[in-house]
Amino acid sequence: MDETEILRRVDDERRGLARDGETIERLPAVTRLCGAGGGYRMVSWSVLADDTADAAIAAEVDHHRRLGAAFEWKVYSHDGPPDLRDRLARHGFEVGPCEAVLAYDLSDAPAPWQEDAGHGTVVVVDRPELVDVFRRTAESAFGRDYGPTAGQLAAALAAGSTQHRGYVAYAGDGAPAAVGRLYTHPRSAFAGLYGGGTVPAHRGRGLYRAVVAARARDAAAAGARYLIVDALPTSRPILERLGFRRVADTWPCEWRP
């Protein structure tokens, strides 16, 4: 797996790729991304130098303050300048925990885990009633409100889009026990894995792996070359055992009006 080529593709897509419902605004030094209905806002890409960074950050803060909107500045370890996170913090951003950007090459021969359903059944959230199941399971797994994410999944279903899909894994007793989401795009080399988690009472039973496997199969069917995930320390060891490799680090930096 050519990690340099992967990062080049990541940066190209951060700069100019929008999925269904998203809009992008390409400025000389940053790309602004807005979710459907303004549900989320992000600086998805930036190219800044020591003498331009503070002015660019101030301009984005001013822009979003006038909108009255919170936004995320997604920083990657190869983004410049080297002290970008510190500068964002000085401008009022909350810098989130480091996440490892892990990639998996789907063009390799399928690994055994890709055909392994684990110890449960995984279904795609393809009906409105399953959105509610997804939300309840996610809230049990993560201990926080999943209303906005459930709303995004419901909107994708209503629009007939398959670029953002949810998954629910059921334990052997029939209880919904784990969730995950998949982002794809016909022009993207990547299928993004997001929001993978298991209800505490069902952890250690292979359900997280089963949700990864289901998404890997659908990603390959959608034409993606790579799986990519921003992994916290809780999920990174599992994914690395499955063959994912770290290509960078990333930090979510949040600004709120």
C-alpha positions as CSV (number, residue, x, y, z in Angstrom):
1,M,0.0,0.0,0.0
2,D,1.5,3.3,-1.1
3,E,0.9,5.6,1.8
4,T,2.2,8.7,-0.1
5,E,-0.3,8.1,-2.9
6,I,-3.1,7.5,-0.4
7,L,-2.5,10.9,1.3
8,R,-2.3,12.6,-2.1
9,R,-5.8,11.2,-2.9
10,V,-7.1,12.1,0.6
11,D,-6.0,15.7,0.1
12,D,-7.5,15.9,-3.4
13,E,-10.8,14.8,-2.1
14,R,-10.7,17.0,1.0
15,R,-10.2,19.9,-1.4
16,G,-13.0,19.3,-3.8
17,L,-15.4,16.4,-3.3
18,A,-18.9,16.8,-2.0
19,R,-21.3,13.9,-1.3
20,D,-25.1,14.0,-1.8
21,G,-26.6,16.9,0.1
22,E,-23.2,18.6,0.8
23,T,-21.9,21.8,-0.7
24,I,-18.4,23.0,-0.9
25,E,-16.8,26.5,-1.3
26,R,-13.2,26.4,-2.6
27,L,-11.2,29.5,-1.5
28,P,-7.5,29.9,-2.3
29,A,-6.3,28.7,1.1
30,V,-9.3,26.7,2.5
31,T,-12.2,24.6,1.5
32,R,-15.5,25.1,3.4
33,L,-17.9,22.1,3.5
34,C,-21.5,22.4,4.5
35,G,-23.8,19.4,5.2
36,A,-27.4,19.2,4.0
37,G,-29.5,22.0,5.4
38,G,-26.5,23.4,7.2
39,G,-26.5,20.5,9.6
40,Y,-22.7,20.7,10.0
41,R,-20.0,23.0,8.7
42,M,-16.3,22.2,8.3
43,V,-13.0,23.5,7.0
44,S,-12.1,20.2,5.3
45,W,-8.8,21.3,3.7
46,S,-6.3,24.1,4.2
47,V,-2.9,25.1,2.9
48,L,-1.4,27.7,5.2
49,A,2.0,29.1,6.0
50,D,3.5,30.8,9.0
51,D,2.7,34.2,7.7
52,T,-0.8,33.5,6.5
53,A,-2.3,31.1,9.0
54,D,-3.6,33.5,11.6
55,A,-5.3,35.8,9.1
56,A,-7.0,32.8,7.5
57,I,-8.1,31.4,10.8
58,A,-9.5,34.8,11.9
59,A,-11.3,35.1,8.6
60,E,-13.0,31.7,9.0
61,V,-14.0,32.5,12.6
62,D,-15.5,35.8,11.5
63,H,-17.3,34.2,8.6
64,H,-19.0,31.6,10.9
65,R,-19.6,34.1,13.7
66,R,-21.6,36.2,11.2
67,L,-23.6,33.0,10.3
68,G,-24.0,32.2,14.0
69,A,-22.8,28.7,13.2
70,A,-20.4,26.3,14.9
71,F,-17.9,24.6,12.6
72,E,-15.0,22.1,12.7
73,W,-11.5,22.6,11.3
74,K,-10.2,19.2,10.5
75,V,-6.4,19.2,10.9
76,Y,-4.2,16.4,9.6
77,S,-0.7,15.8,10.8
78,H,0.8,16.9,7.4
79,D,-1.1,20.2,7.3
80,G,0.9,23.3,7.7
81,P,2.1,25.2,9.5
82,P,3.4,22.7,12.1
83,D,1.8,24.6,15.0
84,L,-1.7,24.9,13.3
85,R,-3.5,23.3,16.2
86,D,-1.9,25.7,18.7
87,R,-2.9,28.6,16.5
88,L,-6.5,27.3,16.3
89,A,-6.6,27.0,20.1
90,R,-5.5,30.6,20.5
91,H,-8.4,31.6,18.2
92,G,-10.9,29.8,20.5
93,F,-11.1,26.3,19.0
94,E,-11.4,23.3,21.2
95,V,-8.8,20.7,20.0
96,G,-10.2,17.2,20.2
97,P,-8.3,14.0,20.8
98,C,-5.8,12.6,18.2
99,E,-7.3,10.0,15.9
100,A,-5.2,7.7,13.7
101,V,-6.1,7.8,10.0
102,L,-6.1,4.1,9.1
103,A,-6.5,2.7,5.6
104,Y,-7.1,-0.7,4.1
105,D,-6.6,-1.7,0.5
106,L,-9.7,-3.5,-0.8
107,S,-7.8,-4.5,-4.0
108,D,-5.9,-7.1,-1.9
109,A,-7.2,-10.6,-1.7
110,P,-10.2,-10.6,0.7
111,A,-9.0,-11.4,4.2
112,P,-10.9,-14.0,6.2
113,W,-12.6,-11.4,8.4
114,Q,-14.3,-9.9,5.3
115,E,-16.3,-13.0,5.0
116,D,-16.9,-13.5,8.7
117,A,-20.3,-12.4,10.0
118,G,-19.0,-12.7,13.5
119,H,-21.6,-13.8,16.1
120,G,-24.6,-11.7,14.9
121,T,-26.6,-10.5,11.9
122,V,-25.8,-7.1,10.3
123,V,-28.5,-5.2,8.4
124,V,-28.3,-2.0,6.4
125,V,-30.5,0.8,7.6
126,D,-32.7,0.9,4.6
127,R,-36.1,1.6,6.1
128,P,-37.3,4.6,8.3
129,E,-38.1,2.3,11.2
130,L,-34.5,1.1,11.2
131,V,-33.3,4.6,11.7
132,D,-34.9,4.6,15.1
133,V,-33.3,1.3,15.9
134,F,-29.9,2.7,14.8
135,R,-30.4,5.8,17.0
136,R,-31.3,3.9,20.1
137,T,-28.4,1.4,19.7
138,A,-25.9,4.2,19.0
139,E,-27.0,6.1,22.0
140,S,-26.6,3.0,24.1
141,A,-23.1,2.4,22.7
142,F,-21.8,5.9,23.0
143,G,-23.9,7.5,25.8
144,R,-24.8,10.6,23.9
145,D,-27.5,12.0,21.6
146,Y,-27.5,10.6,18.1
147,G,-30.5,12.6,16.8
148,P,-28.5,14.7,14.3
149,T,-26.8,11.6,12.8
150,A,-30.2,9.8,12.6
151,G,-31.6,12.8,10.9
152,Q,-28.9,12.6,8.3
153,L,-29.5,8.9,7.7
154,A,-33.3,9.6,7.4
155,A,-32.6,12.4,4.9
156,A,-30.4,10.1,2.8
157,L,-33.1,7.5,2.7
158,A,-35.8,10.0,1.7
159,A,-33.6,11.3,-1.1
160,G,-32.8,7.8,-2.3
161,S,-29.1,8.3,-1.7
162,T,-26.8,5.4,-0.8
163,Q,-23.7,7.6,-0.2
164,H,-24.4,7.6,3.6
165,R,-25.6,4.4,5.1
166,G,-26.1,3.1,8.6
167,Y,-25.7,-0.5,9.8
168,V,-27.0,-2.3,12.9
169,A,-25.7,-5.6,14.2
170,Y,-28.0,-7.9,16.2
171,A,-26.7,-10.2,18.9
172,G,-27.6,-13.9,19.0
173,D,-30.6,-13.1,21.2
174,G,-32.0,-10.7,18.6
175,A,-31.1,-7.5,20.5
176,P,-29.6,-4.6,18.4
177,A,-26.1,-4.5,19.8
178,A,-23.7,-2.6,17.5
179,V,-23.7,0.2,14.8
180,G,-21.6,1.7,12.2
181,R,-21.9,4.1,9.2
182,L,-20.4,4.0,5.7
183,Y,-19.7,7.0,3.3
184,T,-19.1,6.3,-0.4
185,H,-19.0,8.4,-3.6
186,P,-18.7,7.2,-7.2
187,R,-15.7,9.5,-7.8
188,S,-14.0,8.7,-4.5
189,A,-11.2,6.2,-4.0
190,F,-12.3,5.8,-0.4
191,A,-15.1,4.4,1.6
192,G,-15.2,6.1,5.0
193,L,-16.1,4.1,8.1
194,Y,-17.6,6.2,10.8
195,G,-19.4,5.7,14.2
196,G,-18.5,2.1,14.8
197,G,-19.4,1.0,18.3
198,T,-21.0,-1.7,20.5
199,V,-23.4,-1.6,23.4
200,P,-21.3,-2.3,26.5
201,A,-23.1,-5.5,27.5
202,H,-22.3,-7.0,24.1
203,R,-18.7,-6.1,23.7
204,G,-16.0,-8.7,23.1
205,R,-18.3,-10.9,20.9
206,G,-17.1,-10.0,17.4
207,L,-19.9,-7.6,16.6
208,Y,-17.7,-4.6,15.9
209,R,-15.7,-6.7,13.4
210,A,-18.9,-8.0,11.8
211,V,-20.0,-4.4,11.2
212,V,-16.6,-3.6,9.6
213,A,-16.9,-6.7,7.4
214,A,-20.4,-5.7,6.2
215,R,-19.3,-2.2,5.3
216,A,-16.1,-3.6,3.6
217,R,-18.3,-5.8,1.3
218,D,-20.6,-2.9,0.4
219,A,-17.6,-0.5,-0.1
220,A,-16.0,-2.9,-2.6
221,A,-19.4,-3.3,-4.4
222,A,-19.6,0.5,-4.6
223,G,-16.2,0.6,-6.4
224,A,-14.1,2.0,-3.5
225,R,-10.3,1.2,-3.6
226,Y,-9.7,1.8,0.1
227,L,-11.4,1.7,3.4
228,I,-10.5,4.7,5.6
229,V,-11.3,5.5,9.2
230,D,-10.3,8.0,11.8
231,A,-9.7,5.7,14.7
232,L,-9.6,6.5,18.4
233,P,-7.4,4.4,20.7
234,T,-10.3,2.2,21.6
235,S,-10.8,0.9,18.0
236,R,-7.4,1.3,16.5
237,P,-5.9,-2.0,17.9
238,I,-8.9,-4.0,16.5
239,L,-8.6,-2.4,13.1
240,E,-4.8,-2.9,12.9
241,R,-5.3,-6.6,13.7
242,L,-7.6,-6.7,10.7
243,G,-4.8,-5.3,8.5
244,F,-5.5,-1.5,8.5
245,R,-2.4,0.7,8.4
246,R,-1.8,4.1,9.8
247,V,-1.2,6.8,7.1
248,A,-1.6,10.0,9.2
249,D,-3.1,11.5,12.4
250,T,-6.0,13.9,12.5
251,W,-7.6,16.2,15.1
252,P,-11.2,17.6,15.1
253,C,-11.0,21.3,16.2
254,E,-14.3,22.8,17.1
255,W,-15.3,26.5,17.2
256,R,-18.7,27.5,18.7
257,P,-20.2,31.0,18.6
